[in-house]
Structures are given as structure tokens and as C-alpha cells.
Amino acid sequence: MLRSVFASVYRNPFIASTAHISGSRSATCAFARRLYSDKPKQSNKEEEPANKEEAAKKEETAQETASISSEQFEKLKKSVTEKDAKIKELKDSYLRSLADAENIRTRSKTEVDNTKLFAIQKFAKDLLDTVDILELALRHVPKEHLVDKVTNKSLVDLHEGVEMTRSNLLKTLERHGVESFDPIDKPYDPNTSHALYQAPVPGKTPGSVFAVEKRGYIIKGRVLRPAQVGVVVDPSGN
């Protein structure tokens, strides 16, 4: 009997159309709910693996940290200490190498500068013998022979020529940094003079220079040749 009632109801056109419309609306709402609810469910599914992976990593890290024993920690600590000491040693070695390189550079520059300054040292020292010979020749000409320029004209002219040669040679040496010095009547200095002999000289201070056999020469403040001198000695031996 209920089947016949329901059948008669659905046979009614108005009721059937109403049921058809409400049914389609229900299906549309269900489809909309399904479309709306599918997106959040999909994003949750994507985030869940990432959260699980991150949690797994944290758990694994915690387990590894907890698994390090005290003995392994001491070994790691010792290894770090040894590496720090090695780094310090390498740094000190590097700094020493830099200092050595700078010293070599400075020494090389000084040697080059000295080579330039004292390049003519050997040549100038060889010329000093010529100057000594000229001075010796001038010293052995009696002064009274130079007074009479008429009678001894040749000797006077020769003397003047030798004197001019000596003077010009000394000026040439001076232009290249070579200078002469005469320590007569000065205290004897073993750093710049060489004592050939000693003798008591009345009126002279003991320890002073009373005779110069050969002049001394310096080049750029350095002794090129010490002067050869005679030194006053105290007669009492003090």
C-alpha cells in the first residue's frame, strides 16, 4: 500500500518537478562542497610530509648528539686543540718569513746604495799613491830655492806645475766624496790614524800628533786610508 501511495505521489507532475529540482540542487551543493573541501585536504597532505621530514631530522640530530660518548668528545676536543696549535705555528712561521723577506730586501737595498756610494773606493785608493808622490816631491824642494824666481826659474815653474797637479787631483777626488784630513797637533785617534813612531817632543802634549808622514783620507764618512803619523810620548813613561 505504501508503494502505491509513493507511486501516485511521483506520478503527480508538480510534485515530480519539485522533487527533480530539489534533487539537482542537492547534487549541485554536494559538488560545491566537494570542490571547496578538496583544496584544504590537498594542502594538508602536502604539508604533512614536510613536517614529518623536519621532525624526523630533528629526532635524528638529537639521537646523534646523545649518542656521542664522553670519550669521543675528548678526542674531538683534543683534535681541535691540536689544529689550533698547528694554525698558530703556521701563522708564526708565516710572520717570520715575512720579517726575513723584509730584512733581506732592506739589506739588499743597503748593499746597492753602498755599492753606488763606494764604487770608486778602490780606484780612489790607487790614486792616493800618486798624490803622496806629488806631495813628497813638493816637500823636498828647499823653500830658499823658490825665493829667487829669476835664477831658479825652471825649478820654480816645475814646483808650481807639480803643485797645480796635486791641487787639481785633490779637487777631483773631493767631487767624488774623497776628502783628506791632517791630524797634526791633534790627539792621536787610532780609528783614523796609524802611529809609525813615538818620540818625546818638548812643548808638545803627550799623546798628540807632532808629524804627519802621509795624509789620511775618508770617503762618504768612511776611512779610506788612515793617516801615518808620529806621536808624542811622555819622557817619564806615564
C-alpha positions as CSV (number, residue, x, y, z in Angstrom):
1,M,0.0,0.0,0.0
2,L,2.9,2.4,0.8
3,R,4.4,1.7,-2.6
4,S,1.2,2.6,-4.3
5,V,1.0,5.9,-2.4
6,F,4.6,6.9,-3.3
7,A,4.0,5.9,-6.8
8,S,0.9,8.1,-7.0
9,V,2.8,11.0,-5.5
10,Y,5.6,10.8,-8.0
11,R,3.1,10.5,-10.8
12,N,1.8,14.0,-9.9
13,P,3.6,16.4,-12.3
14,F,4.0,19.2,-9.9
15,I,5.5,17.1,-7.1
16,A,7.7,15.3,-9.6
17,S,9.2,18.6,-10.9
18,T,9.7,19.9,-7.4
19,A,11.5,16.7,-6.4
20,H,13.6,16.9,-9.6
21,I,14.6,20.5,-8.9
22,S,15.4,19.8,-5.2
23,G,17.4,16.8,-6.2
24,S,19.5,18.7,-8.7
25,R,20.1,21.5,-6.1
26,S,21.2,18.9,-3.6
27,A,23.6,17.4,-6.1
28,T,25.0,20.9,-7.0
29,C,25.5,21.8,-3.4
30,A,27.2,18.5,-2.7
31,F,29.6,19.1,-5.7
32,A,30.3,22.6,-4.5
33,R,31.1,21.3,-1.0
34,R,33.3,18.7,-2.5
35,L,35.2,21.2,-4.6
36,Y,35.6,23.6,-1.7
37,S,36.7,20.9,0.7
38,D,39.2,19.2,-1.6
39,K,41.7,22.0,-1.7
40,P,42.4,22.2,2.1
41,K,42.6,18.5,2.3
42,Q,45.2,18.5,-0.6
43,S,47.4,21.3,1.1
44,N,47.3,19.4,4.4
45,K,48.5,16.3,2.6
46,E,51.5,18.4,1.1
47,E,52.4,19.9,4.5
48,E,52.3,16.7,6.4
49,P,55.3,15.1,4.7
50,A,57.4,18.2,5.2
51,N,56.5,18.4,8.9
52,K,57.2,14.7,9.3
53,E,60.6,15.0,7.5
54,E,61.6,18.0,9.6
55,A,60.6,16.2,12.8
56,A,62.5,13.1,11.7
57,K,65.6,15.2,11.1
58,K,65.4,16.9,14.5
59,E,64.9,13.5,16.1
60,E,67.9,12.0,14.2
61,T,70.1,15.0,15.2
62,A,69.1,14.6,18.8
63,Q,69.9,10.9,18.7
64,E,73.3,11.6,17.1
65,T,74.1,14.2,19.7
66,A,73.0,11.9,22.5
67,S,75.0,9.0,21.0
68,I,78.4,10.9,21.3
69,S,80.2,9.5,24.3
70,S,82.5,11.4,26.6
71,E,85.5,9.6,25.1
72,Q,84.6,10.7,21.6
73,F,84.1,14.2,22.9
74,E,87.5,14.3,24.5
75,K,89.0,13.1,21.2
76,L,87.3,15.8,19.3
77,K,88.4,18.4,21.8
78,K,92.0,17.2,21.6
79,S,91.8,17.3,17.7
80,V,90.6,20.9,17.8
81,T,93.3,21.9,20.3
82,E,96.0,20.3,18.0
83,K,94.6,22.1,15.0
84,D,94.6,25.4,16.8
85,A,98.2,24.8,17.8
86,K,99.2,23.9,14.2
87,I,97.4,27.1,12.9
88,K,99.3,29.2,15.5
89,E,102.6,27.6,14.5
90,L,101.9,28.2,10.8
91,K,101.0,31.8,11.5
92,D,104.2,32.4,13.4
93,S,106.2,30.8,10.6
94,Y,104.5,33.0,8.1
95,L,105.2,36.1,10.1
96,R,108.9,35.1,10.5
97,S,109.1,34.5,6.8
98,L,107.7,38.0,6.1
99,A,110.2,39.5,8.5
100,D,113.1,37.6,6.9
101,A,112.0,38.8,3.5
102,E,111.8,42.4,4.6
103,N,115.3,42.1,6.2
104,I,116.7,40.7,3.0
105,R,115.0,43.4,1.0
106,T,116.4,46.1,3.3
107,R,119.9,44.6,3.3
108,S,119.9,44.3,-0.4
109,K,118.9,47.9,-0.8
110,T,121.6,49.0,1.6
111,E,124.2,47.0,-0.3
112,V,123.1,48.5,-3.6
113,D,123.3,52.0,-2.1
114,N,126.7,51.4,-0.6
115,T,127.9,50.0,-3.9
116,K,126.8,53.2,-5.6
117,L,128.4,55.4,-3.0
118,F,131.7,53.5,-2.7
119,A,132.0,52.4,-6.4
120,I,135.2,54.4,-6.8
121,Q,136.7,53.4,-3.5
122,K,139.3,51.1,-5.0
123,F,140.1,53.4,-7.8
124,A,140.5,56.4,-5.4
125,K,142.7,54.5,-3.1
126,D,145.0,53.7,-6.0
127,L,145.2,57.4,-6.9
128,L,146.3,58.3,-3.3
129,D,149.8,56.9,-4.1
130,T,150.1,59.4,-6.9
131,V,149.1,62.2,-4.5
132,D,151.7,61.0,-2.0
133,I,154.4,61.1,-4.6
134,L,153.5,64.6,-5.6
135,E,153.4,65.8,-2.0
136,L,156.8,64.1,-1.4
137,A,158.3,65.9,-4.4
138,L,157.0,69.3,-3.2
139,R,158.2,68.7,0.3
140,H,161.8,68.0,-0.8
141,V,162.2,71.3,-2.6
142,P,164.0,73.8,-0.4
143,K,162.0,76.9,0.2
144,E,165.0,79.2,-0.3
145,H,165.4,77.9,-3.8
146,L,161.9,79.1,-4.6
147,V,162.6,82.7,-3.5
148,D,164.8,83.6,-6.4
149,K,162.4,83.2,-9.3
150,V,164.9,84.6,-11.8
151,T,167.9,82.4,-11.1
152,N,165.8,79.2,-10.3
153,K,163.0,79.9,-12.8
154,S,162.9,76.4,-14.1
155,L,162.7,74.9,-10.6
156,V,160.0,77.4,-9.6
157,D,158.0,76.6,-12.7
158,L,158.3,72.9,-12.1
159,H,157.3,73.3,-8.5
160,E,154.2,75.3,-9.5
161,G,153.3,72.7,-12.1
162,V,153.5,69.9,-9.6
163,E,151.5,71.9,-7.0
164,M,148.8,72.6,-9.6
165,T,148.7,68.9,-10.5
166,R,148.4,67.9,-6.9
167,S,145.7,70.5,-6.1
168,N,143.6,69.6,-9.2
169,L,143.8,65.9,-8.3
170,L,142.6,66.5,-4.8
171,K,139.7,68.6,-6.1
172,T,138.7,65.8,-8.4
173,L,138.7,63.3,-5.5
174,E,136.6,65.7,-3.4
175,R,134.0,65.9,-6.1
176,H,133.6,62.2,-5.8
177,G,133.4,62.2,-2.0
178,V,137.0,61.7,-1.1
179,E,138.4,64.2,1.4
180,S,141.8,64.5,3.0
181,F,142.5,65.3,6.7
182,D,145.6,66.3,8.5
183,P,145.7,65.4,12.3
184,I,148.8,67.5,13.1
185,D,148.8,68.8,16.7
186,K,145.6,66.8,17.4
187,P,145.1,64.0,19.9
188,Y,146.0,60.7,18.4
189,D,143.0,58.7,17.3
190,P,143.7,55.0,16.4
191,N,140.5,54.9,14.4
192,T,141.7,57.4,11.8
193,S,145.5,57.4,12.2
194,H,148.3,54.9,12.3
195,A,151.3,55.6,14.5
196,L,154.6,54.9,12.7
197,Y,156.8,56.0,15.6
198,Q,156.8,57.8,19.0
199,A,159.2,60.4,20.3
200,P,159.4,62.9,23.2
201,V,158.9,66.4,21.9
202,P,159.4,69.3,24.3
203,G,156.5,71.7,24.3
204,K,154.1,69.1,22.9
205,T,151.3,67.4,24.7
206,P,152.0,63.7,25.2
207,G,149.6,61.6,23.1
208,S,149.3,64.3,20.4
209,V,150.4,64.1,16.7
210,F,153.6,66.0,16.0
211,A,154.4,64.7,12.5
212,V,152.3,63.6,9.5
213,E,154.2,61.4,7.0
214,K,151.1,60.7,4.9
215,R,147.7,62.4,5.0
216,G,144.6,60.5,5.8
217,Y,141.6,60.2,3.5
218,I,137.9,59.5,4.1
219,I,135.1,58.7,1.6
220,K,131.5,59.4,2.5
221,G,132.4,59.4,6.2
222,R,134.3,56.1,6.0
223,V,138.1,56.0,6.5
224,L,139.6,55.2,3.1
225,R,143.2,55.3,4.4
226,P,144.4,56.2,7.9
227,A,147.0,58.9,8.3
228,Q,150.6,57.8,9.0
229,V,151.8,59.9,11.9
230,G,154.4,60.3,14.7
231,V,153.0,60.6,18.2
232,V,154.4,62.5,21.2
233,V,155.4,60.3,24.1
234,D,155.9,61.3,27.7
235,P,159.6,61.2,28.6
236,S,158.7,59.9,32.1
237,G,156.9,57.0,30.6
238,N,153.5,57.9,32.0
